[in-house]
Amino acid sequence: MEKALKNLYKKLGYRYQSHPWHGINLGDSAPEEVMSFIEMTPSDAVKYEIDKDSGYIKVDRPQKFSNIVPALYGFLPQTYCAEAVGEYCSQQTGRNGIFGDKDPLDICVLTERSITHGNIIVPAIPIGGFRMIDDGEADDKIIAVLKGDEVYEKWKDIKDCPESIVKRLQHYFLTYKGIPGENAPKVEITHIYGKQEALEVIERSRQDYLKHYGDIENELSQATKDVMGLKV
C-alpha cells in the first residue's frame, strides 16, 4: 500500500507540473551535484522570484539601476534556511542568535553558455559560497558551475574561480538592495568559503526543510490511508 501510494504521487507529477520548491528532487547525488531552479539570468532587467504558494514565477520588482545579477540565480529545491543553517552561521562567525532567512537556499550557477531565460532546472556542481548576513539573518549564496560546462567545470573549488568573477558576485549581493536616498537592510558577506563548507550548508538546509515541511510524499500517503480508513 505504502509503495503503491508513493508511486501514484510520483506519476501525478508526470501529468501535473510540480511545485518548483517542493516537487523537484534535489538530486540523487546531492549535495555534490544538485538540481537548481533558476529564477533569473544576467539578461533580466526585472527581478523575478518564485511565488511560494503557487509555484509560479512572479515579478518582485524592476531592477532600478544598472546592477544586474552576473550569473544564473535561483534556489535549491527542498531546502530551507532556518535553525540548522543559522546555527552554522553563528558557529562560523562567532555571533549568537542568527537564524536562517526562512527561504530556500540561494544558488548562483556559473557558465560560459548563454542561457537567456529562467524558470528552468539546471544541474550544477557546488564549488563554494558566500556567508551572507542580511538584516541579521543567514542568507548564504551557494556558488556552483553548470554540470558539463566545457570551460567552468574545471573549477573544483571557489579558489579556482578567477578573483574578478568572485568580486563581481560580491558587488551584486552587497548592492542589489541599495536604493539611493532610502535605507536598505544591512547586508554583509563575512566569509567566502570553499566546496566543503558549501556542502555543509546545503546539508543543513535539507535538515531545516525536513524539520519544517517533512517528507511530503509520506505525509500524503498517510493522509490518503486515513481518508480511506474513514470511508471503510
C-alpha positions in Angstrom: 0.0 0.0 0.0 2.7 2.5 1.1 4.8 1.8 -2.1 1.8 2.0 -4.3 0.7 5.4 -3.0 4.3 6.8 -3.4 4.3 5.6 -7.0 0.9 7.2 -7.5 2.1 10.6 -6.3 5.2 10.3 -8.5 3.0 9.5 -11.5 0.8 12.5 -10.7 3.9 14.6 -11.3 4.1 13.3 -14.8 0.7 14.8 -15.6 0.7 17.9 -13.5 3.6 20.4 -13.1 5.4 20.1 -9.8 5.9 23.0 -7.4 9.5 24.1 -8.1 10.3 24.3 -4.4 8.6 21.2 -3.0 8.1 19.0 -6.0 11.6 18.9 -7.7 14.1 16.4 -6.3 17.4 18.0 -5.3 19.2 15.1 -7.0 20.4 11.6 -6.1 24.0 12.8 -6.0 23.2 15.8 -3.7 25.0 17.7 -2.3 27.9 17.1 -4.6 25.7 17.6 -7.6 22.4 19.4 -7.3 19.4 20.3 -9.4 18.9 24.0 -9.1 15.8 26.0 -10.1 16.8 29.2 -11.9 14.6 32.3 -11.4 16.9 35.0 -13.0 19.5 35.3 -15.7 22.1 38.1 -16.4 19.9 39.4 -19.2 16.9 40.2 -16.9 16.1 43.8 -16.2 13.4 42.7 -13.7 13.9 40.8 -10.5 11.9 37.6 -10.7 11.3 35.2 -7.8 9.2 32.2 -7.1 5.7 32.7 -5.6 5.9 30.2 -2.7 2.2 29.5 -2.6 1.5 28.8 -6.3 5.0 27.9 -7.6 4.8 30.3 -10.5 7.5 32.9 -11.2 6.4 36.4 -10.3 7.8 39.9 -10.7 9.4 41.0 -7.5 10.5 44.4 -8.7 12.1 46.1 -11.7 15.8 46.5 -11.4 16.0 50.2 -10.7 19.7 50.6 -11.6 22.3 49.0 -13.8 23.3 46.4 -11.2 22.3 43.0 -12.7 22.9 39.5 -11.5 26.2 38.3 -13.0 25.2 34.6 -13.1 22.2 32.3 -13.3 20.4 32.8 -10.0 17.8 30.8 -8.2 17.4 28.3 -5.4 17.8 24.7 -4.4 14.5 22.7 -4.2 13.5 21.0 -1.0 15.9 23.2 1.1 15.0 25.8 3.7 17.2 28.2 5.8 16.2 28.2 9.5 17.7 26.8 12.7 20.4 24.5 11.4 21.7 27.0 8.8 21.5 29.8 11.3 23.4 27.8 13.9 26.2 27.0 11.4 26.4 30.7 10.5 26.7 31.5 14.2 29.4 28.9 14.7 31.5 30.2 11.8 31.1 33.9 12.6 31.2 33.8 16.4 27.9 35.7 16.6 25.0 34.5 18.6 21.3 34.3 17.8 21.5 34.1 14.0 18.5 32.4 12.3 18.1 31.5 8.7 16.1 33.8 6.4 13.2 31.4 6.1 13.7 30.9 2.3 15.0 28.2 0.1 18.8 28.2 -0.1 20.0 30.5 -2.9 22.4 29.4 -5.6 24.4 31.2 -8.4 25.4 28.9 -11.3 28.3 30.0 -13.5 28.5 29.0 -17.1 30.1 30.3 -20.3 27.0 29.4 -22.2 24.3 32.0 -22.9 21.1 31.0 -21.1 18.6 33.7 -21.6 15.5 32.8 -19.6 14.7 31.5 -16.2 12.0 29.1 -14.9 14.3 26.2 -15.7 16.0 23.3 -13.9 19.8 23.4 -14.2 22.2 20.7 -13.0 25.0 22.2 -11.0 28.2 21.4 -9.1 28.7 23.5 -5.9 32.3 24.9 -5.6 31.8 27.3 -2.7 29.7 30.1 -1.3 29.2 33.4 0.4 28.4 33.6 4.1 26.0 36.5 3.8 24.0 38.1 6.6 21.1 40.2 5.5 19.5 42.3 8.2 20.7 39.9 10.9 19.6 36.7 9.1 21.7 34.0 7.5 21.3 34.3 3.7 24.0 32.1 2.2 24.7 32.1 -1.5 26.0 28.9 -2.9 28.3 29.3 -5.9 28.3 26.5 -8.4 29.2 25.7 -12.0 27.0 24.2 -14.7 27.5 20.5 -14.9 29.1 19.6 -18.2 30.3 23.1 -18.9 33.4 22.8 -21.1 35.1 25.9 -19.5 33.8 26.3 -16.0 33.5 22.7 -14.9 37.3 22.5 -14.5 36.8 24.8 -11.4 36.6 22.3 -8.5 36.6 24.9 -5.6 36.0 28.6 -5.4 39.7 29.2 -5.1 39.9 28.0 -8.7 37.5 30.7 -9.8 39.0 34.0 -11.1 39.0 36.7 -8.5 37.3 39.1 -10.9 34.2 36.8 -11.0 34.1 36.5 -7.3 34.3 40.2 -6.8 31.5 40.8 -9.4 29.2 38.4 -7.5 30.1 40.1 -4.2 29.4 43.5 -5.6 26.0 42.4 -6.8 24.8 41.0 -3.4 26.2 43.9 -1.4 24.4 46.5 -3.5 21.4 44.9 -5.1 19.0 46.1 -2.4 20.6 49.6 -2.1 18.4 52.5 -3.4 19.9 56.0 -3.2 18.1 58.1 -0.6 16.5 55.1 1.0 17.5 53.0 4.0 18.4 49.4 2.8 18.8 46.4 5.1 22.3 45.9 6.3 23.9 43.3 4.1 27.4 41.9 4.7 29.5 39.0 3.4 31.5 37.7 6.3 33.3 34.9 4.6 33.9 33.4 1.1 34.1 29.7 1.7 35.1 26.6 -0.3 33.4 23.5 -1.5 33.3 21.6 1.8 31.6 24.4 3.7 29.1 24.8 0.8 28.2 21.1 1.0 27.7 21.5 4.8 25.4 24.5 4.3 23.4 22.5 1.7 23.0 19.5 4.1 21.9 21.8 6.9 19.3 23.4 4.6 18.0 20.0 3.8 17.7 19.3 7.6 15.8 22.5 8.0 13.4 21.6 5.2 12.6 18.2 6.6 12.0 19.8 10.0 9.6 22.4 8.8 8.0 20.7 5.8 8.6 17.0 6.5 8.5 14.2 3.9 5.6 15.4 1.8 5.1 12.1 0.0 4.9 10.1 3.2 2.5 12.7 4.7 0.3 12.4 1.6 0.4 8.7 1.8 -0.6 8.7 5.4 -3.4 11.2 4.8 -4.7 9.1 1.9 -4.7 6.0 4.1 -6.5 7.9 6.9 -9.2 9.0 4.5 -9.6 5.5 3.1 -9.9 4.2 6.6 -12.7 6.7 7.3 -14.6 5.5 4.2 -14.5 1.8 5.1 
